[in-house]
Amino acid sequence: MRYGVATGIRIYLDSGDTVKFILIAIAAVLLEVYLAYREKRWPGLLLPIASVLWAAADLIICLGGSSSDAPFGMQLGVSLHLFFLENIRTLVLLILYAVCRETRRRKLRRKQEIDRMNIHDI
C-alpha cells in the first residue's frame, strides 16, 4: 500500500512492516500496563511523555524542513493535523495509564478494608 505524507515523501508498506508495527504496538501496551501498575506514578507516564515529544519533534521538522511551495498557512494546517493524528497514541496510552492506576487504587483500597476487618475481628 502506498500513501503520501504532507512533505511529499512516499512510504511503501508491505505485510512485514504491518507485522512489525503490530508487535511493537503490543509491546508498548504491555510495557505501559507494567509501568502503570508500579507503586510510583511517574514510570507509567514515561511512554505518553515520549509520545508527545516525538509528535512535537515531527511538528518542528515538518514546519522547519519543508521545501514545499505551499503557503505557510497550509503547511501549518497540515503539520498541526499530523501532530494531532500522531497524538492519538498518546491519548490511548494515557487512557490505559488511567485505567491501570484506578484498578490498582481499588485493589489497594479493598486490601486495606480487609486488613481493617481482620484487625477488628482479633
Phi, psi and omega in degrees: 000144183234137174214158182253145176260164185304329183279357179092005179281135178259136180238133179249128180248142172234181185295330178295321178294323180295318179296317178298317180299316181294318179296319178293321179295318178295318178297320179294319179295315179297320178295319179296319178296315179299314182290326181289332180277356179294161182295315179279153184279324191295329179299327180289343180268356182296313182293316176299321178294318178297323179294318178294318179296322178297315180295321179294321177296318177297323178296315180295318179296318182294322180283318185275330187259007183278126178254029182281156177273004181290150178298156184299323180299321179290318178298319179296316179299315179294320180294317178294322176299315178297319179300313181291325177293322180290336180275004172296320178295326176297316179298318179297317179295322179291322176295316177299318178299313181297318179296316181294318179295320179295318178298316178298317180297318178296318179296318179295319179296317179298319179295320178295321178295319178295318178298318178297319178295320179294324178294319179292330180288334182284000000 
